[in-house]
Amino acid sequence: MSVKKMETAGGEKDTFDAVMSSVGRVKAIAQKRFESSKGSHDWDHTLRVYRLCEHIGKAEDVDMEVLLISALLHDIGRDHQDSSNGKMCHAKKGAEIARYIIKALPLDKKQEQNILHAIRSHRFRSTCLPKTREAKVLFDADKLDAIGAVGVARAYLFAGEVGARLHNPDIDVERVEPYSREDTGFREFKVKLSKIRDRILTREGKKLAEKRHAFMDAFFKRFKVEYEGVR
């Protein structure tokens, strides 16, 4: 059901209440799983993605129940990836975990499969591409939280979590081992964050990405100048 119908049709109130009840149940379960998570991919990140999904979803006429549940569960496998130093894909693991959570919800088979697909396909570094409207919105929301002012902050937060140095101008960022001392915030910008704007899929997401990208690009240009002691 589209968000427009949920918000405007008085006869749909019971359905709206049921949707929000399912979302609330998932939120309570998901939040507990982030109690010991690292800051760059913690519950706060999930809530920011959730709010971006609400924003973008309204413009894309999606199944909001599917979208919001997917948002709450999209990083539920992240601790497995971090503990393996990136060897395990958190999107795939997250879909496996989510399957057991959503089976208790009053969802039809198509909704369940859509949620699992959205979680599996939300990762930037993945061969599983988002195909449904809901998966595309989740992909965009997650990527938008990786760029702009918040994205810069998270890049350095993650670098601190893995013990990376501030910067190293003498390395080839494409050859750096992830989760290593050279996995810096600037490296993350070069190999991933700078490319996100051109990967955004939805119309509303593209609008949001432009300003976030511009801020982030200006920041890293200034960062390099200051690091070299020029200004």
N, C-alpha and C positions, 0 to 999 in steps of 0.2 A: 504494500500500500504506500502511496506517495505521501510525503510530509504534508503537502497541500490538503489532501483529503483528510488526513488526521487532524489538522488544525482547524479546518473550516466547516466540516460536515458534522452537524450536531448528532446525527444518527450514528456516527462512528465513534462516539465517546467511549463505549465499552471496549472497542477494539484498541483505541488509543491507550486506555488504562491497562489493558492486557499487555500491550507492547512495552510500556514503561515498567510494568511489573517484571517482565522478563529481563529487561535491561538492568533494572535494579538488582535482581538476583545475581546476574553475571558480575556486576560492579563489585558487589560484596565479596564474591569468590575471588575475583581477579586481584583486588586490592591486597588481600592477605598474602598473595604470592609475590608481591613486590616489597615486602617488609624489609628484606635484607639486600635489595637490589642496589647496584651502583648508580650514582647520581645521573650519569649521562643517559641512562635508559630506565629511569625509575618511574614510580607511579605518577609523578608530576608530568613527565613526558607523555605518558598515556593519556592523562587528562587534557593536555594541550592538543594532542591529536584528536581526541574525542570532540573537543570544542570546534576544531577546524572542520571535522566531519559534519558537525551540525551546520556550520556556516556554508560549506560547499554543497552539502547534500540538499539543502533547500533550493539551490539553484539548478540542481541536476535531476530532480524528480526521481529519487531512488527509494528503495525499500529501507526506511530508516531503522527498522528493527534489525535487519541484517547488518546495515552499516554500523550502527552504534555498538552492537555486540562484537562485531569484527574489530572495531577500534579498541574496545576494552581488552580484547584478547590478543591483539596483534603482536605484542612483545612478550607474551607469557613464557616463551621458550628462551628468552635472552640470557638467563643465567647459565644455561647449558652451553651456549656459544662462548660466553666469557670465560667459563671455567675450562674450556677446551682451547683457549687462545685462538678462537676463530675457526677451529677445525670442524665444528658442528654448526650447521645452518639453523639459526634460531627460528626462521620462518617455517621450515619444514617441521622442526620439533614442536613449535607452537601449535601448528595445525593438529599434530598428533594429540597434544594435551587438550586442546580445545574440543576435539571430538567427544571426549568423555564429559565435558562440562555442558555442552549444548544438547546432548541427547536427552536430558531431563526437562528440556524446555518445550513448550507447545509450538514447535516449528514444523513445517512440512519438509519433505525431503529436499526440495529445490532450495529452500532457504538454508538448510543445513549445509548443503554442498556449496552454496554461494559464500557462506561465512568461511568455510575451510579454504576455498579457493582464494578469497580475499586475503586471508592470513598468509597462505603459502606464497602469494604473488606480490606482497607489499615490499619486499626487500629490493634495494637498488641493485645490488650485485646478485642477480638471479636470472636464470634462464626461463623461469616460470613467469610469464607476462600476464598482467591483469586484463581480463576480458569482459567482465561484467561492469555495469555502471558503478555498483557498490565497491568493487575491487579497485576501480580507477580512482574513485574519490578517496578511499583509504590510502592508496599509494601516494596520491598528491598531498594529503594531509600529513602523512609521515615525513615526506620529503620537505615540505614547507617548514617543518619544525627543525630541519637540519640546516636551513640557510637563514640569512638575515642576522639580526642581533642575537637572537636565541641560538641560531646555528653556530655562530662564532663562539659563544660562551660554551656550548656543548662540545665543540671540537677540542677546546682546551681542557674542559673538564675530563673528557675521555683520555686525552693525552696524559693528564695527571694520574688518572686511574691506572694506566699501564706503565707509569714511570718514565714517560718520554721527556726529553729535554725540550727547552722552549723552541729552538730552531737550529737547523744546521744547513747553511747555504751551500755546502760542498757535496751534498749527496744527490743521487739520482732518485727522486721520489718514487718513480715507477718501479724501482728495484728494492725498495725497503720492505723488510719483513713486518707484517702487521703485528700489533701487540708488542713491539720492540721499543728500545730507547729512541729510535729514530722515527717512530710513528707519531709525528708531531701534528699540531693543529694546522700548520701550513701545508704539510703533506696531505692531510685530509681534504683541505681546500682544493689542492691541485688535482688529486686523483678522483675526487668524488663531488664535493660541494659545488665547485665551479661548473659542473656539468648538469646539475639538477634542473635548472631553469628550462633547459631544452628537452627535458624528459617529462615535464608535467603534461598531464593528459586532459584535464578538464578546462573549460573556458574560464570558470571562476578561479580555478587554481592558477592558471596562467597570469591572471590579473594580480593576484597576491604575490606571485613569484617575482615579477618584474622589480618591484620596489625592494623586496628582500635581497634579491641578487645584487642590485645596485649598491645597497649599503654594505653588503659583505665584500664585494669586489673593492670598494673604496677602502674598507678597513685593511684588507691584506696588502694593498698597495702602500698604504701609510705604514703598516707594520714593517715591511721590508726596508723602507726608507729610514725609519727610526732605528731598526736593528743595525743598520750599517753606519749609524751615527751621522747621517747626512742632515737630518732635521731634529 
